[in-house]
Amino acid sequence: MLLKKLATRSFSSLQNQLKTVVRFENQDQTWTWKDLEYHSNAFACGLIEQGFVRGDKLVTWFDRVHVSETVVSQLGALKAGVVLHPVTDHSEQGLLSSLENAKGCIISPNGRVGDLKKSQFL
């Protein structure tokens, strides 16, 4: 039922849907309300399809905070009722602490921890 609500919910007018709401300069992207809704709904649906339920913890470990992935994960997690926990302490102990009791983790795969890629580190 939640998936159906997310998929069918829309903003009230076409004019509002087409207004530019966010620009990601480093990715050369400009998004409208409609784009933002589409991507965040898709993320929320993906979380639900993967078995996340309200209150589950999802860790995000992105290299940059001003990217579309950050905004989409924040809004999508909110829509799905998932608790988003961004990694702020990039030490090994800080990361392990962040991952404690997490149901999942999303990373920037080419980011590095010392000499290792994040995907190799995990």
Secondary structure in CASP SS format (residue, H / E / C, confidence):
PFRMAT SS
TARGET T0000
AUTHOR 0000-0000-0000
METHOD secondary structure of the structure
MODEL  1
M C 1.00
L H 1.00
L H 1.00
K H 1.00
K H 1.00
L H 1.00
A H 1.00
T H 1.00
R C 1.00
S C 1.00
F C 1.00
S C 1.00
S C 1.00
L H 1.00
Q H 1.00
N H 1.00
Q H 1.00
L H 1.00
K C 1.00
T E 1.00
V E 1.00
V E 1.00
R E 1.00
F E 1.00
E H 1.00
N H 1.00
Q H 1.00
D C 1.00
Q E 1.00
T E 1.00
W E 1.00
T E 1.00
W H 1.00
K H 1.00
D H 1.00
L H 1.00
E H 1.00
Y H 1.00
H H 1.00
S H 1.00
N H 1.00
A H 1.00
F H 1.00
A H 1.00
C H 1.00
G H 1.00
L H 1.00
I H 1.00
E H 1.00
Q C 1.00
G C 1.00
F C 1.00
V C 1.00
R C 1.00
G C 1.00
D C 1.00
K E 1.00
L E 1.00
V E 1.00
T E 1.00
W E 1.00
F C 1.00
D C 1.00
R C 1.00
V C 1.00
H C 1.00
V C 1.00
S H 1.00
E H 1.00
T H 1.00
V H 1.00
V H 1.00
S H 1.00
Q H 1.00
L H 1.00
G H 1.00
A H 1.00
L H 1.00
K H 1.00
A H 1.00
G C 1.00
V C 1.00
V E 1.00
L E 1.00
H E 1.00
P E 1.00
V C 1.00
T C 1.00
D C 1.00
H C 1.00
S C 1.00
E H 1.00
Q H 1.00
G H 1.00
L H 1.00
L H 1.00
S H 1.00
S H 1.00
L H 1.00
E C 1.00
N C 1.00
A C 1.00
K C 1.00
G E 1.00
C E 1.00
I E 1.00
I E 1.00
S C 1.00
P C 1.00
N C 1.00
G C 1.00
R E 1.00
V E 1.00
G C 1.00
D C 1.00
L E 1.00
K E 1.00
K H 1.00
S H 1.00
Q H 1.00
F H 1.00
L C 1.00
END
